[in-house]
Amino acid sequence: MRKLFCAPTAMMRVPPIKNPLIAAVIIVLSLHVLNNLDINEVSGLN
């Protein structure tokens, strides 16, 4: 999980994103990670 979470943040630290497809993939991956974290928190509370 740490590698999946660190990869998008490391890529976002690069100022110029030349390829918009790479940026889109990073955004989608980050959204999936956030969704998974939210689902885990909700299931943990329940």
Backbone as a printed PyTorch tensor [residue, N CA C, xyz], in Angstrom:
tensor([[[  0.8380,  -1.2100,   0.0000],
         [  0.0000,   0.0000,   0.0000],
         [  0.8700,   1.2560,   0.0000]],

        [[  1.9820,   1.2050,   0.7130],
         [  2.8340,   2.4020,   0.7840],
         [  3.3780,   2.7480,  -0.5940]],

        [[  3.7630,   1.7160,  -1.3680],
         [  4.3060,   1.9810,  -2.6980],
         [  3.2310,   2.5980,  -3.5860]],

        [[  1.9940,   2.0920,  -3.5080],
         [  0.9130,   2.6220,  -4.3410],
         [  0.6020,   4.0590,  -3.9460]],

        [[  0.7170,   4.3630,  -2.6510],
         [  0.3920,   5.7110,  -2.1970],
         [  1.5300,   6.6810,  -2.4810]],

        [[  2.7770,   6.2060,  -2.4100],
         [  3.9340,   7.0790,  -2.6110],
         [  4.1740,   7.3650,  -4.0950]],

        [[  3.8130,   6.4270,  -4.9570],
         [  4.0820,   6.6070,  -6.3850],
         [  3.3900,   7.8500,  -6.9470]],

        [[  2.0650,   8.0220,  -6.7230],
         [  1.4010,   9.2090,  -7.2810],
         [  1.9500,  10.5070,  -6.6780]],

        [[  2.2180,  10.5150,  -5.3880],
         [  2.7120,  11.7410,  -4.7530],
         [  4.0900,  12.0900,  -5.2950]],

        [[  4.9210,  11.0880,  -5.5310],
         [  6.2590,  11.3400,  -6.0660],
         [  6.1600,  11.9160,  -7.4800]],

        [[  5.2250,  11.3850,  -8.2740],
         [  5.0550,  11.8870,  -9.6350],
         [  4.4770,  13.3020,  -9.6220]],

        [[  3.5970,  13.5930,  -8.6590],
         [  2.9800,  14.9220,  -8.5960],
         [  4.0090,  15.9760,  -8.1820]],

        [[  5.0820,  15.5530,  -7.5300],
         [  6.1140,  16.5130,  -7.1210],
         [  6.8950,  17.0310,  -8.3230]],

        [[  6.8700,  16.2860,  -9.4260],
         [  7.5640,  16.7500, -10.6320],
         [  6.7760,  17.9150, -11.2190]],

        [[  7.3890,  19.1110, -11.3220],
         [  6.6490,  20.3010, -11.7620],
         [  6.0130,  20.1460, -13.1390]],

        [[  6.7780,  19.8070, -14.1980],
         [  6.1440,  19.7200, -15.5080],
         [  5.7080,  18.3000, -15.8210]],

        [[  4.4030,  18.1200, -16.0550],
         [  3.9210,  16.8110, -16.5030],
         [  3.7070,  16.9280, -18.0080]],

        [[  4.6510,  16.3750, -18.7750],
         [  4.6190,  16.5540, -20.2270],
         [  3.5010,  15.7410, -20.8630]],

        [[  3.2190,  14.5760, -20.3110],
         [  2.2230,  13.7140, -20.9310],
         [  0.9100,  13.7740, -20.1510]],

        [[ -0.1480,  14.3020, -20.7450],
         [ -1.4360,  14.4000, -20.0420],
         [ -2.0010,  13.0340, -19.6770]],

        [[ -1.6660,  12.0050, -20.4580],
         [ -2.1480,  10.6520, -20.1430],
         [ -1.5650,  10.1820, -18.8150]],

        [[ -0.2790,  10.4910, -18.5850],
         [  0.3540,  10.1110, -17.3210],
         [ -0.3530,  10.8210, -16.1670]],

        [[ -0.6550,  12.1010, -16.3430],
         [ -1.3430,  12.8640, -15.3010],
         [ -2.7120,  12.2500, -15.0220]],

        [[ -3.4230,  11.8460, -16.0860],
         [ -4.7550,  11.2530, -15.9080],
         [ -4.6460,   9.9370, -15.1400]],

        [[ -3.6570,   9.1230, -15.4960],
         [ -3.4760,   7.8370, -14.8000],
         [ -3.1670,   8.0670, -13.3310]],

        [[ -2.3060,   9.0500, -13.0380],
         [ -1.9440,   9.3450, -11.6480],
         [ -3.1850,   9.7760, -10.8680]],

        [[ -4.0150,  10.6190, -11.4810],
         [ -5.2290,  11.0960, -10.8040],
         [ -6.1600,   9.9270, -10.5250]],

        [[ -6.3420,   9.0580, -11.5290],
         [ -7.2390,   7.9090, -11.3440],
         [ -6.7130,   6.9980, -10.2420]],

        [[ -5.4060,   6.7340, -10.2420],
         [ -4.8300,   5.8660,  -9.2140],
         [ -5.0050,   6.4960,  -7.8310]],

        [[ -4.7740,   7.7930,  -7.7190],
         [ -4.9160,   8.4570,  -6.4270],
         [ -6.3670,   8.3990,  -5.9540]],

        [[ -7.3200,   8.5630,  -6.8890],
         [ -8.7310,   8.4810,  -6.5080],
         [ -9.0690,   7.0760,  -6.0280]],

        [[ -8.5350,   6.0570,  -6.6950],
         [ -8.8070,   4.6810,  -6.2730],
         [ -8.2300,   4.4380,  -4.8820]],

        [[ -7.0360,   4.9620,  -4.6230],
         [ -6.4220,   4.7860,  -3.2960],
         [ -7.2750,   5.4730,  -2.2420]],

        [[ -7.7340,   6.6910,  -2.5230],
         [ -8.5710,   7.4100,  -1.5600],
         [ -9.8790,   6.6640,  -1.3240]],

        [[-10.4770,   6.1230,  -2.3890],
         [-11.7210,   5.3690,  -2.2380],
         [-11.4940,   4.1320,  -1.3910]],

        [[-10.3810,   3.4420,  -1.6140],
         [-10.0860,   2.2400,  -0.8380],
         [ -9.8850,   2.5930,   0.6340]],

        [[ -9.2160,   3.7060,   0.9100],
         [ -8.9970,   4.1170,   2.3000],
         [-10.3320,   4.4580,   2.9550]],

        [[-11.2130,   5.1620,   2.2380],
         [-12.5180,   5.5220,   2.7840],
         [-13.3320,   4.2720,   3.0800]],

        [[-13.3130,   3.3130,   2.1510],
         [-14.0760,   2.0710,   2.3480],
         [-13.5330,   1.3200,   3.5600]],

        [[-12.2350,   1.2910,   3.7120],
         [-11.6380,   0.5880,   4.8520],
         [-12.0320,   1.2640,   6.1590]],

        [[-12.0450,   2.5960,   6.1750],
         [-12.4080,   3.3100,   7.4010],
         [-13.8730,   3.0490,   7.7520]],

        [[-14.7430,   3.0910,   6.7550],
         [-16.1700,   2.8740,   7.0170],
         [-16.4030,   1.4530,   7.5110]],

        [[-15.7580,   0.4700,   6.8730],
         [-15.9360,  -0.9280,   7.2820],
         [-15.3720,  -1.1310,   8.6930]],

        [[-14.2900,  -0.4120,   9.0200],
         [-13.7030,  -0.5300,  10.3560],
         [-14.6400,   0.0300,  11.4150]],

        [[-15.2990,   1.1650,  11.1120],
         [-16.2270,   1.7570,  12.0700],
         [-17.4510,   0.8680,  12.2510]],

        [[-17.9090,   0.2570,  11.1650],
         [-19.0810,  -0.6220,  11.2560],
         [-18.6500,  -1.9470,  11.8870]]])
